[in-house]
Amino acid sequence: MPYHVATSTVKKSEAATDGTDVSRGGLCISNPDVLKAVADNMIRWLDENPEVDAVDLWHNDSDLFCRCAQCTPPGKQAIPPEIRYTRSYARFCNQVAELVGRRHPRVLINALAYAHTTVCPPDGGRLHDQILLGLCLFPRSSQRSMRPLETSPQDLDRKLRVQLLAWPKVAKHFYIYEYYTIGEKERRWSMVSMICEDIRFFTKLGIQGISSDQWGPGW
């Protein structure tokens, strides 16, 4: 059956566990109070909506993420803060899934590999079995210059192909979040044959599902 998705929200933490200001817009996901608030919100909402079988745990639609020493812990190697944060985000999603799963063991927690969390950390560990991981193929070119992902020579597409193989190795439940109608005023779906090629590619990889943004007049 289709996933019934709803967003769980929580007020942002005013300070990280070390006192770092995160007022730029990112939750301090290493803060235990944030973890409890998010999990409690989800559990309460799922108690009230028992028909739901998946709930979102998406991060901000921007690069505003907490950069405190706990959320982006320094290491011996020069690892970009985005990858260090992705490790923490994966751990946070696992912790939320563990807490929510005690009361709602059949509900999937939808995490998102998007923007600053696109790259799968090589040593990030496996995601909880209740995590539904969506990889956003963003920001691919607009309709007139978009190419089939499997054979596209474009640099971003080459990088996304790597993530198409990496994330399913750590996620039991995995899907693609696409943007086929992004970036064109006409919204004419001028690349239907290309979409068919992508779907064949995704099927060949064993990907379980595809979700596509739908853009229209006035967004």
N, CA and C of each residue as an Amber inpcrd file, in Angstrom:
protein
   657
   0.8440000  -1.1880000   0.0000000   0.0000000   0.0000000   0.0000000
   0.8850000   1.2450000   0.0000000   0.3420000   2.3710000  -0.4720000
   1.1480000   3.5990000  -0.4750000   1.4770000   4.0380000   0.9420000
   2.5930000   4.7160000   1.0650000   2.9540000   5.2520000   2.3720000
   2.0910000   6.4690000   2.6880000   1.5790000   6.5090000   3.9010000
   0.8800000   7.6940000   4.3840000   1.9000000   8.4850000   5.1890000
   2.2770000   9.6440000   4.6960000   3.3920000  10.3680000   5.2980000
   2.9020000  11.6390000   5.9610000   3.3830000  11.8970000   7.1380000
   3.0940000  13.1420000   7.8350000   4.3650000  13.6180000   8.4860000
   4.4910000  14.9230000   8.6440000   5.7150000  15.4960000   9.1880000
   5.6180000  15.6760000  10.7000000   6.6630000  15.2590000  11.3860000
   6.7480000  15.4780000  12.8270000   7.6360000  16.6910000  13.0740000
   7.1510000  17.6470000  13.8470000   7.9040000  18.8740000  14.0470000
   8.3030000  19.0340000  15.5050000   9.3280000  19.8170000  15.7190000
   9.8000000  20.1140000  17.0750000  10.4630000  21.4850000  17.0250000
  10.3020000  22.2620000  18.0690000  10.9820000  23.5440000  18.1230000
  12.4830000  23.3200000  18.1560000  13.2200000  24.1770000  17.4790000
  14.6660000  23.9990000  17.4260000  15.2790000  24.2400000  18.7940000
  16.3370000  23.5220000  19.0450000  17.0640000  23.7070000  20.2980000
  17.7860000  25.0510000  20.2530000  17.7050000  25.8110000  21.3060000
  18.3320000  27.1290000  21.3120000  19.8410000  27.0420000  21.4690000
  20.3180000  25.9380000  21.9740000  21.7550000  25.7970000  22.1510000
  22.1350000  24.3350000  22.0420000  23.3160000  24.1010000  21.5300000
  23.8210000  22.7380000  21.4690000  24.2430000  22.2940000  22.8580000
  24.6220000  21.0320000  22.9610000  24.9880000  20.5070000  24.2770000
  26.2230000  21.1940000  24.8420000  27.0270000  21.8050000  23.9830000
  28.2010000  22.5120000  24.4870000  27.9590000  24.0150000  24.5630000
  26.6910000  24.4380000  24.3920000  26.3650000  25.8560000  24.4690000
  26.4470000  26.5740000  23.1440000  26.8270000  25.8820000  22.0710000
  26.9470000  26.5310000  20.7710000  25.5860000  27.0070000  20.2880000
  25.5190000  28.2390000  19.8080000  24.2730000  28.7860000  19.2880000
  23.9570000  28.1320000  17.9500000  22.7390000  27.5970000  17.8100000
  22.3260000  26.9980000  16.5390000  21.1150000  27.7360000  15.9850000
  21.0160000  29.0120000  16.2860000  19.8580000  29.7850000  15.8680000
  19.8050000  30.0130000  14.3630000  20.8590000  29.5690000  13.6260000
  20.8380000  29.6910000  12.1830000  19.7660000  28.7970000  11.5700000
  19.2030000  27.8850000  12.3280000  18.0870000  27.1430000  11.7940000
  18.1520000  25.6440000  11.9180000  19.2500000  25.0820000  12.4230000
  19.3580000  23.6390000  12.4850000  19.1350000  23.1020000  13.8790000
  18.3680000  22.0140000  13.9720000  18.2340000  21.3400000  15.2530000
  19.5720000  20.7610000  15.6840000  19.8600000  20.8380000  16.9570000
  21.0520000  20.1740000  17.4870000  20.6740000  18.7250000  17.7340000
  20.9740000  17.8680000  16.7780000  20.5120000  16.4840000  16.8380000
  21.3360000  15.6220000  17.7860000  22.3640000  16.1940000  18.3950000
  23.1070000  15.4830000  19.4340000  22.5600000  15.7930000  20.8290000
  21.5980000  16.7060000  20.9010000  21.0040000  17.1030000  22.1710000
  19.9470000  16.0730000  22.5790000  20.0880000  15.4100000  23.7180000
  19.1200000  14.3860000  24.1220000  17.7050000  14.9200000  24.2980000
  17.5690000  16.2010000  24.6500000  16.2330000  16.7920000  24.7780000
  15.5390000  16.8760000  23.4180000  16.3140000  17.1650000  22.3690000
  15.7510000  17.2060000  21.0200000  15.2950000  15.8110000  20.6050000
  16.1310000  14.8130000  20.8690000  15.7720000  13.4360000  20.5490000
  14.4590000  13.0510000  21.2180000  14.3320000  13.3440000  22.4940000
  13.1240000  12.9780000  23.2330000  11.9080000  13.7240000  22.6850000
  12.0800000  15.0170000  22.3890000  10.9530000  15.8130000  21.9000000
  10.4590000  15.2980000  20.5530000  11.3830000  14.9840000  19.6420000
  11.0050000  14.4840000  18.3260000  10.2900000  13.1360000  18.4600000
  10.8610000  12.2340000  19.2170000  10.2580000  10.9100000  19.3830000
   8.8920000  11.0110000  20.0590000   8.7910000  11.8400000  21.0780000
   7.5140000  12.0000000  21.7770000   6.4580000  12.5790000  20.8420000
   6.8420000  13.5720000  20.0310000   5.8980000  14.1570000  19.0720000
   5.3870000  13.1090000  18.0990000   6.2910000  12.2920000  17.5860000
   5.9020000  11.2560000  16.6260000   4.9770000  10.2300000  17.2730000
   5.3380000   9.7720000  18.4660000   4.5320000   8.7650000  19.1500000
   3.1280000   9.3010000  19.4230000   3.0500000  10.5270000  19.8990000
   1.7380000  11.1180000  20.1920000   0.9000000  11.2410000  18.9210000
   1.5400000  11.6940000  17.8380000   0.8130000  11.8610000  16.5770000
   0.3800000  10.5140000  16.0090000   1.2450000   9.4990000  16.1050000
   0.8990000   8.1750000  15.6010000  -0.1800000   7.5200000  16.4480000
  -0.1980000   7.7900000  17.7430000  -1.2770000   7.2900000  18.5880000
  -2.6190000   7.8240000  18.1070000  -2.6130000   9.0730000  17.6370000
  -3.8500000   9.7140000  17.1900000  -4.2090000   9.3640000  15.7490000
  -3.2460000   8.8120000  15.0080000  -3.4570000   8.5010000  13.5920000
  -2.9460000   7.0870000  13.2940000  -3.6220000   6.0680000  13.7940000
  -3.1170000   4.6960000  13.6970000  -3.0720000   4.1370000  12.2800000
  -3.7220000   4.8040000  11.3110000  -3.6840000   4.3110000   9.9270000
  -2.3720000   4.6260000   9.2200000  -1.5650000   5.5050000   9.7880000
  -0.3190000   5.9330000   9.1520000   0.7450000   4.8470000   9.2630000
   1.4700000   4.6100000   8.1520000   2.5220000   3.5920000   8.2040000
   3.9100000   4.1490000   7.9310000   4.0290000   5.4690000   7.7500000
   5.3530000   6.0940000   7.6410000   5.2500000   7.5530000   8.0490000
   6.2810000   8.0530000   8.6890000   6.2860000   9.4440000   9.1380000
   7.6510000  10.0520000   8.8330000   7.6460000  11.3060000   8.3810000
   8.8780000  11.9630000   7.9530000   9.7640000  12.3740000   9.1270000
  11.0610000  12.2810000   8.8860000  12.0600000  12.8520000   9.7940000
  13.0810000  13.5670000   8.9260000  12.6020000  14.5440000   8.1740000
  13.4420000  15.2740000   7.2260000  14.1300000  16.4460000   7.9190000
  15.3260000  16.7550000   7.4490000  16.0160000  17.9340000   7.9760000
  15.6270000  19.1740000   7.1580000  16.1830000  20.3210000   7.5330000
  15.8410000  21.5730000   6.8750000  16.1320000  21.5480000   5.3780000
  15.3420000  22.2840000   4.6300000  15.5200000  22.4090000   3.1870000
  16.5420000  23.5130000   2.9140000  17.7510000  23.3290000   3.4290000
  18.8110000  24.3270000   3.2830000  20.0970000  23.7040000   3.8040000
  21.1700000  24.5140000   3.8240000  22.4290000  24.0200000   4.3850000
  22.6020000  24.4900000   5.8270000  21.5030000  24.8830000   6.4700000
  21.5720000  25.3540000   7.8440000  21.4700000  24.1600000   8.7870000
  22.6130000  23.5940000   9.1140000  22.6150000  22.4730000  10.0360000
  23.5510000  22.7740000  11.1960000  23.2790000  22.1480000  12.3310000
  24.0650000  22.4000000  13.5320000  25.5050000  21.9380000  13.3240000
  26.4520000  22.8060000  13.6160000  27.8630000  22.4950000  13.4220000
  28.6140000  22.4320000  14.7480000  27.8900000  22.1250000  15.8150000
  28.5730000  22.0000000  17.1050000  29.4930000  20.7850000  17.0750000
  30.3470000  20.6770000  18.0740000  31.3490000  19.6050000  18.1050000
  30.7190000  18.2290000  18.2270000  29.4690000  18.1580000  18.7220000
  28.8040000  16.8670000  18.8370000  28.1150000  16.4670000  17.5310000
  27.5280000  17.4240000  16.8310000  26.8300000  17.1180000  15.5730000
  27.8020000  16.9550000  14.4030000  28.9000000  17.6630000  14.4320000
  29.9340000  17.5150000  13.3950000  31.2680000  17.2380000  14.0840000
  31.3990000  16.0870000  14.7310000  32.5990000  15.8080000  15.5270000
  33.8640000  15.7860000  14.6770000  34.9090000  16.4310000  15.1530000
  36.1660000  16.4290000  14.4060000  36.8040000  15.0430000  14.4210000
  37.5660000  14.7540000  13.3930000  38.2640000  13.4840000  13.3150000
  39.7170000  13.6760000  12.9530000  40.4180000  12.5740000  12.8110000
  41.8360000  12.6450000  12.4730000  42.0380000  13.0830000  11.0260000
  41.0760000  12.7520000  10.1630000  41.1830000  13.1180000   8.7580000
  40.3530000  14.3650000   8.4750000  40.6920000  15.0270000   7.3830000
  39.9750000  16.2500000   6.9950000  38.6850000  15.8630000   6.2730000
  37.6750000  15.4700000   7.0290000  36.3880000  15.0730000   6.4610000
  35.4670000  16.2840000   6.4460000  34.8090000  16.5650000   5.3260000
  33.9200000  17.7290000   5.2490000  32.8480000  17.6980000   6.3330000
  32.4370000  18.8760000   6.8190000  31.4250000  18.9110000   7.8810000
  30.1060000  18.2770000   7.4590000  29.7750000  18.3360000   6.1440000
  28.5280000  17.7330000   5.6740000  28.5060000  16.2270000   5.9370000
  29.6120000  15.5580000   5.6670000  29.6630000  14.1140000   5.8860000
  29.6680000  13.7980000   7.3720000  30.3730000  14.6230000   8.1490000
  30.3770000  14.4090000   9.5970000  28.9670000  14.5960000  10.1690000
  28.2400000  15.5840000   9.6380000  26.8640000  15.7960000  10.0890000
  25.9680000  14.6390000   9.6460000  26.1810000  14.1100000   8.4490000
  25.3580000  13.0100000   7.9560000  25.4740000  11.7950000   8.8630000
  26.6700000  11.5440000   9.3640000  26.8450000  10.4590000  10.3430000
  25.9290000  10.6860000  11.5550000  25.9410000  11.9240000  12.0500000
  25.1240000  12.2470000  13.2190000  23.6410000  12.1570000  12.8920000
  23.2740000  12.6110000  11.6990000  21.8670000  12.5420000  11.2750000
  21.4040000  11.0910000  11.2010000  22.2410000  10.2070000  10.6470000
  21.8960000   8.7870000  10.5740000  21.7400000   8.2020000  11.9700000
  22.6590000   8.5610000  12.8700000  22.5760000   8.0680000  14.2470000
  21.3080000   8.5890000  14.9280000  20.9900000   9.8610000  14.7040000
  19.7860000  10.4680000  15.2810000  18.5320000   9.7630000  14.7770000
  18.4690000   9.4990000  13.4700000  17.3110000   8.7920000  12.9070000
  17.1880000   7.4000000  13.5090000  18.3110000   6.7220000  13.6870000
  18.2850000   5.3990000  14.3160000  17.7390000   5.4650000  15.7410000
  18.1590000   6.4930000  16.4730000  17.7050000   6.6370000  17.8530000
  16.2110000   6.9220000  17.9110000  15.7440000   7.7900000  17.0010000
  14.3100000   8.0760000  16.9510000  13.5330000   6.8120000  16.5890000
  14.0190000   6.0720000  15.5930000  13.3520000   4.8330000  15.1800000
  13.2820000   3.8290000  16.3270000  14.3460000   3.7660000  17.1160000
  14.3640000   2.8480000  18.2520000  13.2910000   3.2310000  19.2620000
  13.1680000   4.5120000  19.5900000  12.1920000   4.9650000  20.5740000
  10.7600000   4.8220000  20.0520000  10.5340000   5.2560000  18.8170000
   9.1900000   5.1720000  18.2400000   8.7870000   3.7090000  18.0560000
   9.7640000   2.8760000  17.6740000   9.4800000   1.4790000  17.4020000
   9.0170000   0.6880000  18.6060000   9.3280000   1.1410000  19.7920000
   8.8740000   0.4340000  20.9850000   7.3570000   0.4560000  21.1060000
   6.7460000   1.5200000  20.5820000   5.2790000   1.6390000  20.6390000
   4.6380000   1.3730000  19.2800000   5.3550000   1.7270000  18.1980000
   4.8130000   1.5630000  16.8510000   5.8380000   0.7960000  15.9970000
   5.9670000  -0.5000000  16.2180000   7.0340000  -1.2740000  15.5570000
   6.8700000  -1.4420000  14.0570000   5.6840000  -1.1610000  13.5220000
   5.4650000  -1.3470000  12.0880000   5.5380000  -0.0430000  11.2960000
   5.6960000   1.0720000  11.9740000   5.7560000   2.3680000  11.2950000
   7.1810000   2.6420000  10.8250000   7.3120000   3.0820000   9.5730000
   8.6220000   3.4350000   9.0360000   8.9200000   4.9100000   9.3020000
  10.1750000   5.1960000   9.6180000  10.6450000   6.5630000   9.8390000
  11.3820000   7.0040000   8.5730000  10.8430000   7.9910000   7.8840000
  11.3780000   8.4000000   6.5890000  12.4810000   9.4470000   6.7460000
  13.7220000   9.0130000   6.5790000  14.8800000   9.9160000   6.5750000
  15.1920000  10.3130000   5.1350000  15.9560000  11.3950000   4.9680000
  16.2040000  11.9200000   3.6290000  17.6850000  12.1820000   3.4080000
  18.2310000  11.5720000   2.3600000  19.5940000  11.8820000   1.9180000
  19.4660000  12.9970000   0.8900000  19.7010000  14.2080000   1.3270000
  19.3540000  15.3830000   0.5150000  20.2990000  16.5330000   0.8450000
  20.7140000  17.2630000  -0.2030000  21.5610000  18.4460000  -0.0160000
  22.8100000  18.0670000   0.7810000  22.9650000  18.5800000   2.0090000
  24.1910000  18.3240000   2.7680000  24.2680000  16.9090000   3.3330000
  23.2040000  16.0990000   3.2180000  23.2740000  14.7110000   3.6840000
  23.2070000  13.7220000   2.5180000  23.5380000  14.1490000   1.3170000
  23.4360000  13.2770000   0.1430000  24.4420000  12.1370000   0.1810000
  25.6570000  12.4250000   0.6130000  26.7380000  11.4360000   0.5380000
  26.6510000  10.4570000   1.7070000  26.6070000   9.1770000   1.3800000
  26.5630000   8.1260000   2.4000000  27.9310000   8.0200000   3.0750000
  28.0170000   8.2320000   4.3870000  29.3100000   8.1410000   5.0700000
  29.8870000   6.7330000   4.9450000  31.1370000   6.6000000   4.5740000
  31.7160000   5.2690000   4.3750000  31.7740000   4.4290000   5.6410000
  31.7480000   5.0890000   6.8010000  31.8300000   4.3530000   8.0690000
  30.6650000   4.7260000   8.9830000  29.5340000   5.0350000   8.3780000
  28.4090000   5.5040000   9.1750000  27.5710000   4.4130000   9.8070000
  27.7830000   3.1720000   9.4000000  27.0150000   2.0780000   9.9800000
  25.6780000   1.8790000   9.2960000  24.9780000   0.8320000   9.7040000
  23.7080000   0.4790000   9.0870000  22.5490000   1.2510000   9.7240000
  21.5570000   1.5750000   8.9040000  20.3670000   2.2400000   9.4050000
  19.4290000   1.2200000  10.0480000  18.6850000   1.6780000  11.0350000
  17.6840000   0.8600000  11.7130000  16.6970000   0.2990000  10.6900000
  16.2130000  -0.9150000  10.9400000  15.3110000  -1.5530000   9.9740000
  13.9990000  -0.7950000   9.7900000  13.6540000   0.0940000  10.7190000
  12.4320000   0.8870000  10.5610000  12.6710000   2.1870000   9.7970000
  13.8970000   2.4250000   9.3410000  14.1860000   3.6280000   8.5650000
  13.8420000   3.3980000   7.0980000  13.0810000   4.3120000   6.5290000
  12.8220000   4.3750000   5.0890000  13.6640000   5.5230000   4.5500000
  14.7150000   5.2180000   3.7890000  15.6690000   6.2340000   3.3400000
  15.3570000   6.6520000   1.9080000  15.1520000   7.9440000   1.7220000
  14.9320000   8.4870000   0.3830000  16.1550000   9.2570000  -0.0780000
  16.6770000   8.9200000  -1.2590000  17.7990000   9.6650000  -1.8480000
  17.2560000  10.6630000  -2.8460000  17.5090000  11.9490000  -2.5990000
  17.0460000  13.0080000  -3.4950000  18.0520000  13.2080000  -4.6230000
  17.6140000  13.0360000  -5.8530000  18.4840000  13.2740000  -7.0130000
  18.4040000  14.7510000  -7.3510000  19.1180000  15.5360000  -6.5680000
  18.9990000  16.9920000  -6.6100000  20.3740000  17.6280000  -6.4960000
  20.6690000  18.7170000  -7.1870000  19.7900000  19.3710000  -8.1590000
  20.1630000  18.9880000  -9.5890000  19.5150000  17.9960000 -10.1510000
  19.7760000  17.6270000 -11.5340000  19.4160000  18.7750000 -12.4650000
  19.9050000  18.7010000 -13.6830000  19.6780000  19.7680000 -14.6510000
  18.1970000  19.9050000 -14.9720000  17.8350000  21.0740000 -15.5210000
  16.4460000  21.2990000 -15.9150000  16.0940000  20.4150000 -17.1130000
  14.8480000  20.4160000 -17.4940000  14.3560000  19.4850000 -18.5000000
  15.1860000  19.4960000 -19.7850000  15.5450000  20.6540000 -20.2560000
  16.1880000  20.7420000 -21.5760000  17.5870000  20.1410000 -21.5950000
  18.2280000  20.0430000 -20.4270000  19.5920000  19.5100000 -20.3960000
  19.7210000  18.2380000 -19.5610000  18.6030000  17.7320000 -19.0170000
  18.6550000  16.5130000 -18.2240000  18.9300000  15.3070000 -19.1190000
  19.7370000  14.3770000 -18.5990000  20.0910000  13.1850000 -19.3550000
  19.7600000  11.9360000 -18.5300000  19.5510000  10.7800000 -19.1700000
  19.2880000   9.5540000 -18.4100000  20.3880000   9.3090000 -17.3830000
  20.0030000   9.0290000 -16.1690000  20.9690000   8.9680000 -15.0770000
  22.0240000   7.8850000 -15.2830000  21.6430000   6.7610000 -15.8530000
  22.5720000   5.6430000 -15.9910000  23.7590000   5.9800000 -16.8820000
  23.5460000   6.7980000 -17.9120000  24.5970000   7.0860000 -18.8860000
  25.0080000   8.5490000 -18.9270000  24.4140000   9.3850000 -18.0900000
  24.6960000  10.8180000 -18.1280000  26.1730000  11.1110000 -17.8400000
  26.8100000  11.9800000 -18.6670000  28.1960000  12.3550000 -18.4100000
  28.3300000  13.5170000 -17.4300000  27.2150000  14.0840000 -17.0030000
  27.2500000  15.2550000 -16.1330000  27.8320000  14.8850000 -14.7680000
  28.6280000  15.7940000 -14.2320000  29.3740000  15.4970000 -13.0050000
  28.4580000  15.1340000 -11.8480000  27.3730000  15.8920000 -11.6400000
  26.4670000  15.5930000 -10.5350000  25.8540000  14.2090000 -10.7020000
  25.4620000  13.8610000 -11.9260000  24.8540000  12.5510000 -12.1630000
  25.8310000  11.4180000 -11.8800000  27.1030000  11.6210000 -12.2090000
  28.1100000  10.6040000 -11.8860000  28.1980000  10.3990000 -10.3710000
  28.1450000  11.4870000  -9.6300000  28.2100000  11.3960000  -8.1690000
  26.9560000  10.7410000  -7.6020000  25.8010000  11.0570000  -8.1930000
  24.5550000  10.4640000  -7.7130000  24.5150000   8.9620000  -7.9720000
  25.1170000   8.5190000  -9.0740000  25.1560000   7.0800000  -9.3560000
  25.9080000   6.3340000  -8.2460000  26.9400000   6.9530000  -7.7080000
  27.6790000   6.3490000  -6.5950000  26.7640000   6.1890000  -5.3810000
  25.9500000   7.2100000  -5.0960000  25.0640000   7.1630000  -3.9380000
  23.9170000   6.1760000  -4.1380000  23.5220000   5.9660000  -5.3870000
  22.4830000   4.9770000  -5.6870000  22.9240000   3.5680000  -5.2950000
  24.2070000   3.3410000  -5.3020000  24.7500000   2.0410000  -4.9040000
  25.0950000   1.9990000  -3.4200000  25.4960000   3.1480000  -2.8590000
  25.9820000   3.1740000  -1.4770000  24.8540000   3.0830000  -0.4440000
  23.8170000   3.9020000  -0.5940000  22.7770000   3.9590000   0.4280000
  21.9980000   2.6590000   0.5950000  21.6270000   1.9590000  -0.4920000
  20.8860000   0.7010000  -0.2950000  21.6650000  -0.3530000   0.4840000
  22.9840000  -0.2240000   0.5600000  23.7800000  -1.1790000   1.3230000
  23.5850000  -1.0100000   2.8290000  23.1280000   0.1760000   3.2470000
  22.9580000   0.4200000   4.6830000  21.4930000   0.6120000   5.0650000
  20.5880000   0.6560000   4.0790000  19.1700000   0.8970000   4.3480000
  18.3280000  -0.2700000   3.8450000  17.5450000  -0.8430000   4.7190000
  16.6540000  -1.9450000   4.3300000  15.5630000  -1.4520000   3.3980000
  15.0550000  -0.2350000   3.6620000  13.9840000   0.3520000   2.8540000
  14.5430000   1.6010000   2.1700000  14.4400000   1.6660000   0.8500000
  15.1150000   2.7260000   0.0920000  14.2630000   3.1150000  -1.1080000
  14.2160000   4.4200000  -1.3820000  13.5020000   4.8980000  -2.5630000
  14.1920000   6.1370000  -3.1260000  13.7770000   6.5250000  -4.3320000
  14.3140000   7.6990000  -5.0190000  13.3160000   8.8530000  -4.9310000
  13.8320000  10.0410000  -4.6350000  13.0160000  11.2570000  -4.6660000
  13.5120000  12.0880000  -5.8480000  12.6790000  12.2240000  -6.8710000
  13.0800000  12.8660000  -8.1250000  12.4770000  14.2630000  -8.2930000
  13.0400000  14.9910000  -9.2800000  12.6300000  16.3810000  -9.5390000
  12.4830000  16.6150000 -11.0430000  11.7360000  15.7700000 -11.7040000
  11.6840000  15.8440000 -13.1590000  11.1050000  17.1520000 -13.6880000
  10.2270000  17.7960000 -12.9530000   9.6030000  19.0120000 -13.4830000
  10.2530000  20.2880000 -12.9660000  11.3870000  20.1700000 -12.2890000
  12.0000000  21.3520000 -11.6990000  12.7080000  22.2060000 -12.7590000
  12.6660000  23.4970000 -12.5790000  13.5360000  24.3910000 -13.3270000
  13.0790000  24.8130000 -14.7010000  11.8450000  24.5050000 -15.1090000
  11.3660000  24.9220000 -16.4200000  10.0160000  25.6110000 -16.2820000
   9.8990000  26.7970000 -16.8740000   8.6420000  27.5300000 -16.7940000
   7.5130000  26.8010000 -17.5270000   7.8690000  26.0850000 -18.5940000
   6.8310000  25.4590000 -19.4040000   6.1690000  24.2840000 -18.7050000
   6.9190000  23.5330000 -17.8710000   6.4080000  22.3420000 -17.1980000
   5.7700000  21.3790000 -18.2010000   6.4140000  21.1530000 -19.3160000
   5.7870000  20.3830000 -20.3870000   6.1320000  18.8950000 -20.3640000
   6.9260000  18.4800000 -19.4430000   7.3180000  17.0780000 -19.3990000
   7.8650000  16.6480000 -20.7550000   8.9010000  17.3470000 -21.1760000
   9.4560000  17.1300000 -22.5120000  10.3830000  15.9250000 -22.5730000
  10.5390000  15.1890000 -21.4620000  11.5210000  14.1130000 -21.4460000
  10.9370000  12.8040000 -20.9330000   9.7270000  12.4690000 -21.4010000
   9.0690000  11.2500000 -20.9370000   9.8980000  10.0120000 -21.2660000
  10.4910000   9.9490000 -22.4630000  11.2930000   8.7840000 -22.8300000
  12.5040000   8.6460000 -21.9090000  13.0620000   9.7820000 -21.4770000
  14.1880000   9.7520000 -20.5520000  13.7660000   9.2250000 -19.1850000
  12.5700000   9.6020000 -18.7480000  12.0440000   9.0920000 -17.4810000
  11.9190000   7.5740000 -17.5510000  11.4610000   7.0640000 -18.6870000
  11.3550000   5.6100000 -18.8540000  12.7190000   4.9490000 -18.7080000
  13.7540000   5.5710000 -19.2700000  15.1040000   5.0170000 -19.1330000
  15.5470000   5.0190000 -17.6750000  15.2370000   6.0900000 -16.9610000
  15.5850000   6.1450000 -15.5430000  14.8790000   5.0420000 -14.7620000
  13.5890000   4.8610000 -15.0340000  12.8310000   3.8470000 -14.3000000
  13.3900000   2.4500000 -14.5720000  13.7800000   2.1940000 -15.8150000
  14.4030000   0.9000000 -16.1180000  15.7080000   0.7280000 -15.3450000
  16.4800000   1.8190000 -15.2450000  17.7390000   1.7930000 -14.4990000
  17.4770000   1.5260000 -13.0190000  16.5100000   2.2330000 -12.4330000
  16.1900000   2.0360000 -11.0240000  15.7110000   0.6000000 -10.7700000
  14.9070000   0.0800000 -11.6940000  14.4060000  -1.2920000 -11.5410000
  15.5550000  -2.2880000 -11.5980000  16.4900000  -2.0470000 -12.4990000
  17.6500000  -2.9280000 -12.6180000  18.4690000  -2.9540000 -11.3310000
  18.5170000  -1.8250000 -10.6320000  19.2640000  -1.7290000  -9.3790000
  18.4800000  -2.3150000  -8.2020000  17.2230000  -2.6680000  -8.4220000
  16.4120000  -3.2220000  -7.3450000  15.8270000  -2.1770000  -6.4180000
  15.7430000  -0.9190000  -6.8770000  15.1980000   0.1630000  -6.0500000
  13.6940000  -0.0250000  -5.8830000  13.2080000   0.1840000  -4.6630000
  11.8450000  -0.1960000  -4.3120000  10.7780000   0.8060000  -4.7340000
  11.1240000   2.0650000  -4.8820000  10.0880000   3.0430000  -5.1930000
  10.6500000   4.3660000  -5.6660000   9.7840000   5.1740000  -6.2810000
  10.1610000   6.5010000  -6.7670000   9.0850000   7.4890000  -6.3490000
   9.5240000   8.6300000  -5.8550000   8.6230000   9.7330000  -5.5500000
   9.1070000  10.9370000  -6.3360000   8.1850000  11.6620000  -6.9730000
   8.5980000  12.7930000  -7.8060000   7.9080000  14.0740000  -7.3740000
   8.7190000  15.1330000  -7.2070000   8.1560000  16.4620000  -7.0140000
   7.2860000  16.8190000  -8.2140000   6.1710000  17.4790000  -7.9500000
   5.3210000  17.9300000  -9.0460000   5.2330000  19.4550000  -8.9810000
   5.7760000  20.0910000  -9.9860000   5.7740000  21.5520000 -10.0400000
   4.7360000  22.0360000 -11.0370000   4.0690000  23.1100000 -10.6990000
   3.0880000  23.6810000 -11.6030000   3.1240000  25.1930000 -11.5070000
   2.1590000  25.8810000 -12.1160000   2.1170000  27.3570000 -12.0570000
   2.1110000  27.8380000 -10.6130000   2.9700000  28.8050000 -10.3310000
   3.0530000  29.3260000  -8.9750000   3.6780000  28.3520000  -8.0000000
   4.4980000  27.3980000  -8.4980000   5.1400000  26.3560000  -7.7020000
   4.0870000  25.4230000  -7.1080000
